[in-house]
């Protein structure tokens, strides 16, 4: 049996180590934007110490072969720009002039050519995708305790309209919820709330929120409602007690001063004894 040199063992171990290299593409999981606005898609690559020979980043819709980057194959090259050109491993882009039908999950991935101990290798490294949710402006109307929230979206899956007051979500039983399909395939989400009188007193601020079921707040709008409801009067017991105690103290001081002044008057008016009229034995 032929012997194996130490140098051959070292080369073997280095090659094995190279096969377990880590290449990770990181993306933001969620981003939202108003129709006509611009959003940023963040994506970057982390890798080990191997020599990076060439890399080609791509952005595409996850469920199709529609690319938005690079510009050579992009369907939206006039709307997409690189953000950090100077950073080799940063593939973040901006996406402008948003439309409702841009709502989609976008995948960032990188084609790599690596040179290292295991030789030259071609690698494809994928991110997990960024969900872009595009929406129209939030609309709110009120009629005393009746509040209507309305917004246009591309999809009604996994989103809800909720109402808040004082940073607390209101759980209301008397309400209506509807989805109206538009000719272009988008939807109006409309939710009508009837706020109980005890939660709507004086000028009360209400906030309507469009929320994604994954926990992200997409957008919100507030409205000041001049409610006509009444609530239980909360008596300031501590203030009443303080006022009562202060009044009692002042009354006590006044009585004490009056009592002392009366004693002084009585003492002053008391007749002096004429000692000359008395003869002592």
ZIBEL-V857012 format. One record per backbone hydrogen bond with DSSP energy under -0.5 kcal/mol. CO is the residue of the C=O (numbers start at 1). NH is the residue of the N-H. Records with the same first field share a line. If there is no record, write none. Layout:
CO: NH / NH
This chain:
3: 5
5: 9
6: 10
7: 11
8: 12
9: 13
10: 14
11: 15
12: 16
13: 17
14: 18
15: 19
16: 19 / 20
17: 20
18: 21
22: 48
24: 26 / 46
26: 44
29: 131
31: 133
33: 135
34: 37
37: 98
39: 95
40: 42
41: 93
42: 28
43: 91
44: 26
46: 24
51: 53 / 115
54: 113
56: 111
58: 109
59: 68 / 69
60: 107
61: 64
65: 67
66: 61
67: 75
69: 59
70: 73 / 74
76: 79 / 80
79: 96
81: 94
83: 85
84: 87
86: 88
87: 90
89: 45 / 91
92: 83 / 84
93: 41
94: 81
95: 39
98: 36
99: 102
100: 103
104: 106 / 132
105: 62
106: 130
107: 60
108: 127
109: 58
110: 112 / 125
111: 56
112: 123
113: 53 / 54
114: 116 / 121
115: 51
116: 119
119: 116
121: 114
123: 112 / 125
125: 110
126: 25
130: 106 / 132
131: 31 / 133
132: 104 / 134
133: 33
134: 154
135: 35
139: 150
141: 148
143: 146
145: 147 / 195
146: 143
147: 193
148: 141
149: 191
150: 139
151: 189
152: 136
153: 187
156: 159
158: 213
160: 162 / 211
162: 209
163: 170
164: 207
165: 168
168: 165
169: 171
170: 172
173: 175
174: 194
176: 192
178: 190
179: 181
180: 188
182: 185
186: 182
187: 153 / 189
188: 180 / 190
189: 151
190: 178
191: 149
192: 176
193: 147 / 195
196: 199
197: 200
200: 229
202: 204 / 227
204: 225
206: 223
207: 164 / 209
208: 221
209: 162 / 211
210: 218 / 219
211: 160
212: 215
216: 212 / 218
219: 210
221: 208
223: 206 / 225
224: 226
225: 204 / 227
229: 202
233: 235
235: 237
236: 240
237: 241
238: 242
239: 243
240: 244
241: 245
242: 246
243: 247
244: 248
245: 249
246: 250
247: 251
248: 252
249: 253
250: 254
251: 255
252: 256
253: 257
254: 258
255: 259
256: 260
257: 261
258: 262
259: 263
260: 264
261: 265
262: 266
263: 267
264: 268
265: 269
266: 270
267: 270
273: 275
274: 277
275: 278
278: 280
